[in-house]
């Protein structure tokens, strides 16, 4: 694993620095060696779900025949289109997870909330309106969007070799998820909290529980100031997958490629209240160390209604090898034991498949994305009651001699 000093020496240039969002840069400036940092944020959150994206990514990654590259180009266009529209309205992409993009407008106080809600709504309706012109692999792209608002907790965790993992959680995300319950293809739904800020500038149709389907919003009159990047934190917050490439002397642009990957999806939770910062920090540090020793790459750290979600990949350059499956199995076995001592309950799923590895975004905001059915399958396997659930193909090809596997009944 590459530490931040080595990353800088390897050539973390202006292009790679765009992969560290500004809201993370601000918090990373305050870090101290080995200690987690956090802050409370007020935010408006836009959730954009790409309907049918799983089947599109499956079609794209089944093989490398003519047509796959065209679909990949279309998928990249959709992701970049969403990010570009958000950036023009002052939003920052928080992450791309599964079939959805999460975008945030971070404000200094509740006083700024109406303007942030207006910009988020304008971005959401712009995305909705432009999708009529989007086509991927001969299929029309359909989106649904929801907007929530409230408080967030932002963490920088782990710190192994001064590599830090960002995490956002809190009511603003929950508020957007609640609004999505009433969403459908081509709609934008605002939570009651958001609608209170939009009622003077928007038009909408009432939904149950105070939610509102947005039909239109007034144009945003005030110019959106471009986000000015905070300097001095690039190596510490760079996505590990890109840091590994930079450390191997490949710091250049990564336009996208297909790889066969073993995807690890982990769900971590405690029996009581949600994990505090110290417990989160210890868990993420253990994950970083185990992945480092086994040449895995930490892809994402997410918070949802089921707890903490961790996604890692084996098979990405420059660490890919013929033993990816065995290394993933051994790493997950160690992780299961390691986090249990914290104490944290864990459930892991491992799936293998072709994954599209790509970068997308606009201006000074870029994101890394792994796209393919293997990610969704690993997440489903992690929902099983067993501690570790694995694709049969991985067991047949890669089971290490020191591990034992048992077949599960069909469910």
FENTA-V215951 format. One record per backbone hydrogen bond with DSSP energy under -0.5 kcal/mol. CO is the residue of the C=O (numbers start at 1). NH is the residue of the N-H. Records with the same first field share a line. If there is no record, write none. Layout:
CO: NH / NH
This chain:
3: 7
4: 8
5: 9
6: 10
7: 11 / 12
8: 11
11: 13
13: 17
14: 18
15: 18
16: 19
17: 20
18: 366
19: 21
21: 24 / 25
22: 26
23: 27
24: 28
25: 29
27: 30
28: 31
32: 35
35: 32
37: 156
39: 154
41: 152
42: 107
43: 150
44: 105
45: 47 / 148
46: 48 / 103
47: 49 / 146
48: 50 / 101
49: 51 / 144
50: 53
51: 142
52: 56
53: 57
54: 58
55: 59
56: 60
57: 61
58: 62
65: 68
67: 71
68: 72
69: 73
70: 74
71: 75
72: 76
73: 77
74: 78
75: 79
76: 80
77: 81
78: 82
79: 83
80: 84
81: 85
82: 86
83: 87
84: 88
85: 89
86: 89 / 91
87: 90
92: 104
95: 97 / 102
97: 100
99: 50
100: 97
101: 48
102: 94 / 95
103: 46
104: 92 / 106
105: 44
107: 42
109: 112
110: 113
112: 116
113: 117
114: 118
115: 119
116: 120
117: 121
118: 122
119: 123
120: 124
121: 125
122: 126
123: 127
124: 128
125: 129
126: 130
127: 131
129: 132
130: 133
131: 134
134: 141
136: 139
139: 136
142: 51
143: 186
144: 49
145: 189
146: 47
147: 191
148: 45
150: 43
151: 172
152: 41 / 154
153: 169
154: 39
155: 167
156: 37
157: 159 / 165
159: 162
160: 163
161: 4
162: 164
163: 159
165: 157
167: 155
169: 153
170: 173 / 174
171: 175
172: 176
173: 177
174: 178
175: 179
176: 180
177: 181
178: 181
179: 182
180: 183
184: 187
187: 145
188: 214
189: 147
190: 212
191: 195
192: 196
193: 197
194: 197 / 198
195: 198 / 199
198: 201 / 202
201: 218
203: 215 / 216
205: 213
207: 210
208: 211
211: 207
212: 190 / 214
213: 205
216: 203
219: 221
223: 225
227: 229
233: 237
234: 238
236: 164
239: 242 / 243
240: 244
241: 245
242: 246
243: 247
244: 248
245: 250
246: 249
253: 255
257: 357
259: 261 / 355
261: 263 / 353
262: 314
263: 265 / 351
264: 312
265: 349
266: 268 / 310
267: 347
268: 308
269: 345
276: 280
277: 281
278: 282
279: 283
280: 284
281: 285
282: 286
283: 287
284: 288
285: 289
286: 290
287: 291
288: 292
289: 293
290: 294
291: 295 / 296
292: 295
297: 299 / 313
300: 311
302: 309
304: 307
307: 304
308: 268
309: 302
310: 266
311: 299 / 300
312: 264
313: 297
314: 262
316: 319
321: 324
323: 327
324: 328
325: 329
326: 330
327: 331
328: 332
329: 333
330: 334
331: 335
332: 336
333: 337
334: 338
335: 339
336: 340
337: 341
338: 341
339: 342 / 344
345: 269
347: 267
348: 389
349: 265
350: 391
351: 263
353: 261
355: 259 / 357
356: 358 / 371
357: 257
358: 369
360: 367
362: 365
365: 362
367: 360
369: 358
371: 356
372: 375 / 376
373: 377
374: 378
375: 379
376: 380
377: 381
378: 382
379: 383
380: 383
381: 384
387: 348
389: 350
391: 394 / 395
392: 396
393: 397
394: 398
395: 399
400: 403
